[in-house]
Amino acid sequence: MSGEIILWGAISLRALRVHWALQELGLSYQFRPIGSRTGETLTTEYTRFNPKQKIPTLQDGDFTLTESPAIVNYLFNTYGAGKDVYLPQNPVEQARADEWSYFAMMELDAHSLYLIRRHKFLPEIYGEAPVAVASAAEYCLKQINAVAPAIGDIEDLIFGATISAADILLASTLDFAERYEVTLPASCRAYRDRAYARPAFLAAKRRNEDLDAH
Ligand SMILES: N[C@@H](CCC(=O)N[C@@H](CS)C(=O)NCC(=O)O)C(=O)O
């Protein structure tokens, strides 16, 4: 694809992943800073290309894509060649990247963090569920502790000095965990801090929070 790139979604931690990928790849893009739970995702225009009425959504010319991990991987696979980013070169490398990505998206984001987010931090919308929240937090920490030694073995990023789509998914999700009051082991905090110190991440964060952008 080589049409105009438009990213819909501001402030959200999941939109931040997409800003980060775009910044790492040095892509210019239009930004539509709509927020979740503001009513802005409920318009007829937005619902036409994202019936889930969530953010983020990416438009690349005529191509529309939702789901932050799918978008991050799409951007790396479409625009990463020849750039200073890591792209898996064979099925084994792809499998290792997938293993980290699915771990972050399933075990952490979907199974535990979104549950904590909804029922601890947005109870007025989703209802209180203290037993489920405590169980999800315990589960999340158990999963993070299981991979903490492997993350401790990572000197810089997962695949060395160059950033991968899997790094964006893993580092951002570990950060969600800390924001939702799951205590990160030192190795995970150090890995997240290295990834978050990258100029592309800092640029992404500024853009994600720029509600006057267009
Ligand atoms: N699996 C989706 C989740 C998207 C999502 O839940 N986005 C949140 C903002 S971080 C949202 O739009 N929430 C509004 C709602 O649930 O109605 C992704 O990773 O893109």
The ligand as a Gaussian input file, in Angstrom:
#p B3LYP/6-31G(d) Opt

LIG

0 1
 N       -7.973000      -5.563000      20.829000
 C       -8.098000      -4.177000      20.513000
 C       -8.648000      -3.449000      21.712000
 C       -9.016000      -2.013000      21.364000
 C       -9.579000      -1.333000      22.579000
 O      -10.173000      -1.956000      23.469000
 N       -9.402000      -0.018000      22.612000
 C       -9.935000       0.741000      23.722000
 C       -9.034000       1.932000      23.993000
 S       -7.434000       1.395000      24.572000
 C      -11.295000       1.251000      23.351000
 O      -11.517000       1.702000      22.249000
 N      -12.219000       1.154000      24.320000
 C      -13.540000       1.666000      24.149000
 C      -14.575000       0.634000      24.398000
 O      -14.229000      -0.476000      24.878000
 O      -15.708000       0.921000      24.101000
 C       -6.740000      -3.592000      20.089000
 O       -5.709000      -4.054000      20.610000
 O       -6.701000      -2.699000      19.237000

